[in-house]
Amino acid sequence: MTAPRAWLIWTVGIFGYLVAVSQRTSFGVVGLEATERFHATASAISFFTVLQLLVYAGLQIPVGLLVDRFGSRAMIAGGAVLMGLGQLQLAFAETVPGGILGRVLVGAGDAMTFISVIRLIPLWFAPARVPLVTQLTGMTGQLGQLVSVIPFAFVLHSAGWTPAFLMLAGMSAVAVVLVVLLLKDVPPGTDRPQAQQGLKATGVSLARAWRQPGTRLGMWSHFTIQFSGTVFAMTWGYPFLISGQGLDGGTVAALMGLYVAAGMAVGPFIGRFVSRHPLRRSTMVLLIAAMTAGAWAAVLLMPGRAPLWLLAGLVVALAIGGPGSMIGFDFARTFNPAHRIGTATGIVNVGGFIAALIAIFLIGLVLDILYASGFSNTLYGLDPFRIALSVQFLLLGAGAAAVFAARRKVRRQMAAQGVVVPPLRAALARQRRENLARRRQAAPVDSD
């Protein structure tokens, strides 16, 4: 049953996650300013985010093991401390190495937060509520992007680089205080699930989580539909809209706000779908991947600059990928025991961020190559962006193929346990028959 304090605990955890998202996405707003401050190329600017994501992704599995052992409270507080130190470093950095050090600390702290918050949910909430609360977690945490595109951007442009990053460091300090004072790992009177101790036992737990096909299905689902929105929000969306599409700062801020709002709006619907149709989760993942590819194709193939309504459609499609990727964590939860959820969640979370760092680096590299070759006299021109952003189609295709492969293994495992997933066409036909039968039963009966 859901403990009475569950929503308070969740709110404190969510604030920590919101702060982490604001720290993570803040560099996506400062791409043009960072190019001038550090006298850097597009590849160097992309390397800031690539290294941050590499640290984030590389720590997911170790953090999953640590949160299973030490609990969410210690990990969220420790993550906030690291992010605060990273933003302090970045506030006063004037060289590329100094700035990169700050982003590495931010990435390390960010890596400790989301998994820890996700792990709280099945310990504090009833199982039937877990999918919806998981979606609410991802949805509410994305409000942190609004912090980076509105108040942070305002302070950046009005007061300068250092005050803006000091503001973010202050937010981390507030998160530390709230987590230490208010957050608890488990409800009162409940024993915390104990992870096995020792290096050998840790390796066994990790191996078992990886061998579980459901964990790998979750990882590839996250890989396929999470990365494109991350690429857009963290690094290349702002330069693409400003320099490539010629929009002004206010319009870009509105589109970024739409990105957050769309993700928040669609999250509960995806959570409800997952709760009601657990056998169709991978189908939803593949549909979102197809929609993402279609939206990018429409914008990149448009002659000239895309109209605002089409860019808004792209933003909405990318936003849906955020809550959609949370389906991957539902796979981790349902196919692993409670004491291994953190480890499995860490494996899943690696997927999307590995894809994102690959895409961010390749986009920056292609932009530099095109500029150096004389293809364009503008580093961030529309035509170079058309080519560079197209590398995402390769990752979308590879991810979709991996989802299909992992799904086959999961369904073979389920069939061995007596659970057979009917073809989608047969399931839809059966649902239509059932709906028709219910309508006939509910229809009034004529009487003399």
Secondary structure as UniProt FT lines:
FT   TURN            4..5
FT   HELIX           6..25
FT   HELIX           26..28
FT   HELIX           31..37
FT   TURN            38..39
FT   HELIX           42..70
FT   HELIX           72..92
FT   HELIX           96..111
FT   TURN            112..113
FT   HELIX           114..124
FT   HELIX           127..129
FT   HELIX           130..141
FT   HELIX           143..149
FT   HELIX           151..159
FT   HELIX           161..182
FT   TURN            188..189
FT   HELIX           199..211
FT   HELIX           213..231
FT   HELIX           232..236
FT   HELIX           237..239
FT   HELIX           240..244
FT   HELIX           249..276
FT   HELIX           278..280
FT   HELIX           281..300
FT   HELIX           308..325
FT   HELIX           327..334
FT   HELIX           338..340
FT   HELIX           341..372
FT   TURN            373..374
FT   TURN            379..380
FT   HELIX           382..389
FT   HELIX           391..416
FT   TURN            417..418
FT   HELIX           424..442
//
